[in-house]
Amino acid sequence: MPLHTTPELGRRVAYYRRLARMTQRQLADAAGLGAGTLQKIERGARGASEPVLEAIANALGIDVERLHHDRDRAAQRVHEAMPSLRGVLAAHDDPDDGPVRPPPELHDVVSQAVRYRLGSQYVRIMRSGPNLLAELLRALATVPAADRAAVARLLVAASRAVDAAAYKHGAIDASARLVDLMRWAAPQADNPVTTATVAYVRTEVCFAGQAHAAGLRALERAIDASPPPDDTTATASRGALHMRAAIIAGRAGQHDAAKQHMRHAVDLADRVPEDTYDGTAFGPDSARIHEVSLSVALGEQHLQRALDIARKWAPPRALPAERRSSSTSSWPAPSYGPGARTTPSSH
């Protein structure tokens, strides 16, 4: 088994350990290593095999590619799964025969895929993502009617995880087909929050195609059709739709609509705790991230609002990595005016 030995590797391990607020002893214990072994790896005095790096990455909750720091390698691993994924999508309504685990086991596996998505661990998603979708499609076709809605919800959640990996690595065609799969499965889920979630994700196709006005119309229809904010989950669901509507309205040049949707999003966010609702991170901090980004994107007189928020607030480390990265990542799109920047994706 080849060993990876570079000073940079050791520094990356130490960096992510500190980012996770772990001591060397805590990380070593979590990864099943001796404390002395981890110390030598961090100093660059000892190599680490791929299984050891996997164990460290698992303990840190990150993709092992972050320790390699090889973006091309991560993209290659994601794209290697694309032929298999495309085959699954092509036969989504007539899946091949094969094994199907009971719904409770499928629930656990999908929950892990969602955690990987929230942690931006896209390589891990793609290792098993195509096979998981194939199994869920078989389950949807074969389970008793009483279980079909639950399996459809699992299919939407798993499709969203795989879609995140595809979208983040530029496989826009596969992403669009995964969104179509979610839209196909959502009516079978018989759950208005799931329908709202699919509407939220669907707009990435509009972002990719720069069809911002169409995306805004679709989101506003979804907001009108979403359940009233009578409980925490429904409140978060509607707030997330407003949050995304604000971003795409800004892209469409509809600044008044953007500000109005963001006001609604902030109001709803302040009524719920920061958490993940049906796979979407939402709450006061998520809304603040998007409010700052939108204010910067709108530029000119709106910049002061971003500065006012930034003086009093910073994204907490407890936010999921996918949402936390939204404060620094951007979509490839033109700016809207003097001093403007692009806004975060918040997949």
C-alpha angles and dihedrals in degrees: 000000000000118000124226108219122169133127088236091058091053091048091051092051090050092046095053091042091056090043087056089048092236129144120229089254092052093049093045091051092047092049095044093244134128115258090236091053092053091047091055092047091052091049091049089240095118134039126235126217121223092259090052091050089048090053092050092047091049091051090049093045094236138116112270088232088072089065090049088044089210110139092178090055092050091049090049092053092050093047092048087067094052099089090054091045093050090051091054092048093048091059099035093129094043106036124187119257117265146122122313123196120217115274094254091057091046089051091056093048093048091047088056091050089052090051089051090052093050088049092050089240096149100158090058090051093053095049090073104006100101093047091047092052090049091052093048091050089052089048092050090053096047112029121101115272091253091063099041098091092051092049091048089055089051090050091053092049093048092046090053091052092051090043091056090056092047094046096046090052096048100256091137095161092055090044092054091050091050089053088052089052090053091049089050093050099041098078089053090054090065091207124121093207091055089050090052091049091054090050088052093052094041092069091071086077088057091048091050091049094039088235090143099154091051091048091051092051091050092050093048090052089049091051090052090050097043120105116269114265094257096131137027098265095046091047091052092045093054092042092054090052091052090047093054091041089057092055096047092043087057089051089051090054091245096132098169091053090047093054092045093051091047091052089053091047093051092046092052092042091056089058096059136049118254104268145121114277118191088337097313122109109226139157140092095314095047090050092049091053090055095041091055092046093048092049090052091046093051089050131183112057092007094065092080090064090056091050092048091053094044091055091059105029143042129181108268120234090237091073115105112266091243092057094037090056089055089076091065108022124081142195118248099252139118121273123248105229147328112339092004126147133189120271130240123267102224090193 
